[in-house]
Amino acid sequence: MTSKRYTEEFKIEAVKQVTERGYSVAEVAERLGTTSHSLYAWMKRYGEKSPQLAKRSDDQAEIVKLKAELRRVTEERDILKKAAAYFASDHV
């Protein structure tokens, strides 16, 4: 018997269907083609109080913050490029 491998995102989304959307474990397991046993294990690992999920949320928050900072710095760079081009031309 071969066992399927699921990504971490797949497992987290499966857990969310039970914990946030209110579907039963049996229903989600059947719909996703996995076992209830696996889903319960994923709930234990990725449930609301799991350290893996907390770390992942912290990482996601940092990514959002860094993307915003990158956008800001890119805009500042573009403004400085335009200003440098303006002053380098004959508009002095």
C-alpha positions in Angstrom: 0.0 0.0 0.0 1.4 3.4 -1.0 0.9 6.5 1.1 0.3 9.9 -0.4 2.5 12.8 0.6 0.8 16.1 1.2 2.3 19.6 1.3 2.3 21.6 4.5 -0.1 24.1 2.9 -2.5 21.3 2.0 -2.5 20.1 5.6 -3.1 23.5 7.0 -5.9 24.2 4.6 -7.5 20.9 5.5 -7.3 21.7 9.2 -8.8 25.2 8.5 -11.8 23.5 6.9 -12.5 21.7 10.2 -11.5 24.4 12.7 -12.6 27.6 10.9 -15.3 26.5 8.4 -17.0 24.0 10.7 -16.9 20.9 8.4 -16.7 17.5 10.1 -13.4 15.6 10.1 -15.0 12.7 8.2 -16.4 15.0 5.5 -13.1 16.8 4.9 -11.1 13.6 4.9 -13.4 12.0 2.4 -13.5 15.0 0.1 -9.8 15.4 0.2 -9.0 11.7 -0.2 -7.2 11.2 3.1 -8.0 9.4 6.3 -9.7 10.8 9.4 -6.6 9.6 11.4 -4.3 11.8 9.2 -6.6 14.8 9.6 -6.7 14.4 13.4 -2.8 14.2 13.4 -2.7 17.4 11.2 -5.1 19.1 13.6 -2.8 18.3 16.5 0.2 19.5 14.6 -1.2 22.6 12.8 -4.2 23.5 15.1 -4.6 26.9 16.6 -2.1 26.5 19.4 0.6 24.7 17.5 4.1 26.1 17.5 4.6 25.3 13.7 1.6 27.4 12.8 2.6 30.3 15.1 6.1 30.4 13.5 4.6 30.2 10.0 2.3 33.2 10.9 5.3 35.1 12.2 7.2 34.4 9.0 4.2 35.5 6.9 3.9 38.7 8.9 7.6 39.5 8.4 7.3 38.8 4.6 4.4 41.3 4.4 6.4 43.9 6.3 9.5 43.4 4.1 7.5 43.6 0.9 6.0 46.9 2.1 9.4 48.3 2.9 10.7 47.2 -0.5 7.9 49.0 -2.2 8.7 52.2 -0.2 12.4 52.0 -0.9 11.8 51.3 -4.6 9.5 54.4 -4.9 12.2 56.5 -3.1 14.8 55.3 -5.5 12.7 56.1 -8.5 12.1 59.6 -7.2 15.8 60.1 -6.7 16.6 58.9 -10.2 14.1 61.3 -11.7 15.5 64.2 -9.6 19.1 63.3 -10.6 18.1 63.2 -14.2 16.4 66.6 -13.9 19.3 68.3 -12.3 21.8 66.7 -14.7 20.0 68.2 -17.7 20.0 71.8 -18.7 17.3 72.8 -16.3 19.7 74.5 -13.9 
